[in-house]
Every structure is written in structure tokens, then in C-alpha cells.
């Protein structure tokens, strides 16, 4: 929505490695099927593996939604470039 409203462009990436090539990329850790954002972090600041990000997200999801079955959320990698 922001990209559309500002005339910018939006792109998503399939992996952390792919997102590392874009200095403006961020990782979005979200739960509740996108209904809750836990964190948005610039990819350039991430010093851990994809596996570690997945474990972090699973832990945050378990804290936010105790007693529910794991939903196997995955980190999302995105970039928005404003003009």
C-alpha cells in the first residue's frame, strides 16, 4: 500500500541470501497469519542464519499465542523503494 501511495516500487525475496543483495531490504517477522507484526529489521543488520531467524519467529509466535499448535510461520523479506 505504501509503495502504491508514494509511487515507489515493492519487491519480495524468497530467501535471506537473495535479500542481502538489496541494501534496502527488511525482514518482517509476523504471526497470526500476518495479523501481528513482531519485528521489522533491516537485512543489512542481520548477522544470523535463516535457521536462527525461523527459530526466533517460532519462539515469538509461541509467546504471543501460547497453547496453540505451531503454525510454521516463515520470515518475509521485502523492500520498498520510495521515489
C-alpha positions in Angstrom: 0.0 0.0 0.0 2.8 2.4 0.9 4.6 1.8 -2.4 1.4 2.4 -4.3 0.6 5.6 -2.4 4.0 7.1 -2.8 4.8 6.0 -6.3 7.6 3.6 -5.2 8.1 0.0 -6.0 7.7 -3.1 -3.9 9.6 -6.4 -4.2 9.7 -9.5 -2.1 12.5 -12.0 -1.9 12.5 -15.8 -1.5 15.4 -16.0 0.9 17.7 -14.2 3.3 20.6 -14.6 0.8 18.6 -13.1 -2.0 17.5 -10.2 0.2 21.1 -9.4 1.2 21.8 -8.1 -2.3 19.4 -5.2 -1.7 20.6 -2.7 0.8 17.0 -1.5 1.5 15.6 -5.0 2.2 14.0 -5.8 5.5 12.9 -9.0 7.2 9.4 -9.0 8.6 8.7 -11.4 11.5 4.9 -11.7 11.7 2.4 -14.1 13.3 -1.3 -14.8 13.3 -1.1 -15.3 9.5 0.0 -11.7 9.0 -2.3 -10.2 11.6 0.5 -9.4 14.1 3.9 -7.9 13.3 6.6 -8.9 15.8 9.6 -7.1 14.3 10.8 -5.4 11.1 14.6 -5.5 10.8 16.9 -4.2 8.1 18.5 -7.2 6.4 21.9 -5.4 6.4 21.8 -5.6 10.3 21.1 -9.4 10.4 24.1 -11.5 11.5 22.4 -14.8 11.9 21.3 -17.6 9.7 17.9 -18.2 8.1 17.5 -21.1 10.6 18.1 -18.8 13.5 15.5 -16.4 12.2 13.0 -19.2 11.8 13.6 -20.3 15.4 13.3 -16.7 16.7 10.0 -16.4 14.8 8.7 -19.7 16.2 9.7 -18.5 19.8 7.9 -15.2 19.3 4.9 -16.9 18.0 4.8 -19.3 21.0 5.0 -16.4 23.4 2.3 -14.4 21.6 0.0 -17.4 21.0 0.6 -19.8 23.9 -1.1 -23.2 23.8 -1.8 -23.1 20.1 -0.2 -25.5 17.6 2.9 -24.2 15.8 1.9 -22.6 12.5 5.3 -22.8 10.9 5.4 -19.1 10.0 8.4 -18.1 7.9 10.2 -14.7 7.8 9.3 -12.5 4.9 11.9 -10.5 3.0 10.7 -7.3 1.3 11.9 -4.0 0.0 10.2 -0.8 -0.8 12.0 1.9 -2.7 10.4 5.4 -2.5 10.9 7.9 -5.3 
